[in-house]
Amino acid sequence: MRQYLISMYQPAGAGRPDPEFLAGVMREVDAIGRELREAGCWVFGNGLHAPETATVLRPRGDEVLVTDGPYVEGKEYLGGFTIINAPDLDAALDWGRRYALATTLPIEVRPFQGEG
């Protein structure tokens, strides 16, 4: 099995979704997580705090510059991720499709290097 990163991108400045909508999304996401565990595919996953909580470390010669906030401004930001084991890209994309439908968010599926 190969490991894949499933990244969930949230629109910047959209605010928090309606509580009823969010509750439905979380039920679906929890169900996918349970199925991943039952299938032996779950590795790790979690949501992230907003981009403004980030700290960026940038090398400058022999020094490291530390700055607050996101590295880049964008219309979307990484809101959460899941790492799974899957036999191939098609299987990983099937899980990604489920997350896309459940969350209504753009989802990126990417294999880790050095495996398979």
C-alpha positions as CSV (number, residue, x, y, z in Angstrom):
1,M,0.0,0.0,0.0
2,R,1.1,3.5,-0.7
3,Q,0.4,6.6,1.5
4,Y,-1.6,9.5,0.1
5,L,-2.3,13.0,1.4
6,I,-5.8,14.2,1.1
7,S,-5.8,18.0,1.5
8,M,-9.0,20.0,2.1
9,Y,-9.0,23.6,1.0
10,Q,-11.3,26.2,2.5
11,P,-12.2,29.5,0.9
12,A,-10.5,32.5,2.5
13,G,-12.9,35.0,4.2
14,A,-16.0,32.8,3.9
15,G,-16.6,32.7,7.7
16,R,-18.0,29.8,9.6
17,P,-20.7,27.8,7.9
18,D,-24.2,27.6,9.2
19,P,-24.3,25.2,12.2
20,E,-26.8,22.8,10.7
21,F,-24.8,22.6,7.5
22,L,-21.6,22.1,9.4
23,A,-23.2,19.3,11.6
24,G,-24.1,17.5,8.4
25,V,-20.6,17.8,7.0
26,M,-19.1,16.6,10.2
27,R,-21.4,13.5,10.3
28,E,-20.3,12.6,6.7
29,V,-16.6,13.2,7.4
30,D,-16.8,11.1,10.6
31,A,-18.5,8.3,8.6
32,I,-15.7,8.4,6.0
33,G,-13.1,8.3,8.8
34,R,-14.9,5.2,10.3
35,E,-14.9,3.5,6.9
36,L,-11.2,4.3,6.4
37,R,-10.4,2.7,9.8
38,E,-12.5,-0.4,9.1
39,A,-10.8,-0.8,5.7
40,G,-7.3,-0.5,7.4
41,C,-6.6,2.6,5.3
42,W,-6.5,5.3,8.0
43,V,-3.2,6.7,9.0
44,F,-3.8,10.2,10.4
45,G,-5.9,13.3,9.9
46,N,-7.1,16.5,11.5
47,G,-8.2,20.0,10.9
48,L,-6.0,23.1,11.1
49,H,-6.5,26.5,12.8
50,A,-6.9,29.5,10.5
51,P,-3.9,30.7,8.4
52,E,-3.3,33.7,10.6
53,T,-2.2,31.3,13.4
54,A,0.8,30.2,11.3
55,T,4.4,31.0,11.9
56,V,6.8,31.0,8.9
57,L,10.5,30.2,9.3
58,R,12.5,31.5,6.3
59,P,16.3,30.9,5.9
60,R,18.4,34.0,5.2
61,G,22.0,32.9,4.9
62,D,23.0,31.6,8.4
63,E,20.0,33.2,10.0
64,V,16.3,32.2,10.1
65,L,13.7,34.9,9.8
66,V,10.5,34.2,11.9
67,T,7.3,35.9,10.8
68,D,3.7,35.6,11.9
69,G,0.8,34.8,9.6
70,P,0.4,32.9,6.4
71,Y,3.2,32.6,3.9
72,V,1.1,33.7,1.0
73,E,-2.2,35.4,0.5
74,G,-4.7,33.3,-1.4
75,K,-8.3,32.7,-2.1
76,E,-8.1,29.3,-0.4
77,Y,-6.1,27.8,2.4
78,L,-5.3,24.4,3.7
79,G,-8.0,23.7,6.3
80,G,-7.3,20.1,7.1
81,F,-5.8,16.9,5.9
82,T,-6.0,13.1,6.1
83,I,-3.2,10.6,5.4
84,I,-4.4,7.3,4.1
85,N,-3.0,4.0,2.9
86,A,-4.4,2.9,-0.5
87,P,-3.3,0.3,-3.0
88,D,-3.2,2.8,-5.9
89,L,-4.1,6.3,-7.0
90,D,-7.6,5.3,-8.2
91,A,-8.5,4.0,-4.7
92,A,-7.1,7.2,-3.1
93,L,-9.1,9.3,-5.5
94,D,-12.3,7.4,-4.6
95,W,-11.7,8.4,-0.9
96,G,-10.9,12.0,-2.1
97,R,-14.2,12.1,-4.1
98,R,-16.1,11.1,-0.9
99,Y,-14.5,13.9,1.0
100,A,-15.2,16.4,-1.8
101,L,-18.9,15.5,-1.8
102,A,-19.1,15.4,2.0
103,T,-17.4,18.8,2.6
104,T,-18.3,20.6,-0.6
105,L,-14.6,21.8,-0.6
106,P,-11.8,21.4,-3.2
107,I,-9.8,18.3,-2.3
108,E,-6.3,17.5,-3.5
109,V,-4.9,13.9,-3.4
110,R,-1.2,13.5,-3.6
111,P,1.1,10.5,-3.1
112,F,4.1,10.6,-0.7
113,Q,7.5,10.1,-2.3
114,G,9.6,7.0,-1.8
115,E,6.8,4.4,-1.6
116,G,5.3,1.9,-3.9
